[in-house]
Amino acid sequence: MTTSSAPGKVYLFGEHAVVYGEPAVPCAVDRRARVTVEQRDDSRIRVEADDLSLDGFTVTYGENPDDADVNVPGDLVAAATGYVDGAVAQARDAAGVPDAGFSVTIESAIPLGAGLGSSAAVAVAGIDAATRALGVELSCGELADRAYRVEHDVQEGQASRADTFCSTMGGAVRVEGDACERLPEPPDLPFVIGYDGGTGDTGELVAGVRALRERYGFAADTVESIGDLVREGERALREGDVARLGELMDYNHGLLSALGVSARSLDAMVWAARDAGATGVKLTGAGGGGCVVALDETDATETALEYTPGCESAFRAELDAEGVRRE
Ligand code: MEV
């Protein structure tokens, strides 16, 4: 058995705009997806998962997903198989063993599809564990690249390198097009996360922004404004100016709302955090539902979120300096 884990992430700034070549700064957080693989005698893939949003499911499939043997409704099969399938395909390709079969177990503390990078973490940890099971150890650069290709395929060509690079490398990173770098250790960032218990469909949300951007000049300008804001945010990060970081996160949320990717539940959590005196707060990830990320060194935001209708859970998160971990 081979096990790897990889962290989830929050976006300080720049989601969506990063898809169009603007910079983004995601930060890895201390919630991980752990993937264990065991090679099978046949070429089939069996996936077992037990995570916060998909309460224990099992699916076994081979060449034809229609023949899948599952214990949950069909739409969850797609969620289960898309990223794992992609990760296994990348591992088979990297190791030159095209018909390797695996039993895959996923344990994840990252809610699925909630903007915390669960799919990137599963792709990174899955490729790493499966290639190692086939006797090959990938460099972090190749791992991040292969995980990006998985997201790119599953999201029908509409993905940036941000989530997968961040999950592979850990810490705070900067992504602009194909240029990905790890940033120096940032100041202490007192993250508080609010989760509405829901999900957003990343592919659909990205497609919505693309359509809006093609239809209206203001939407294209908004994407560019997010890029300007990220560059300003990077300066604040370098100077350790957490108050300015917070202010810029607030503006970033406003710009994401203008692009139509917020939701009533996310806005309710944003306003609750603002009223509680958070240094800054915004939705994180694709939006549509899922999580907001706030900065607050006091307990006020976490407490306010706990009492906000529509907020299912609120918790603190720490920056995770470690990316993929071989366990
Ligand atoms: C999703 O976590 C982040 C998006 O920017 C899409 C991407 O970068 O692939 C919305």
Residues whose N, C-alpha, C, O or C-beta is under 5 A from the ligand:
A	BS01	MEV	E15 H16 V18 Q158 A159 S160 A162 D163 G285 A286
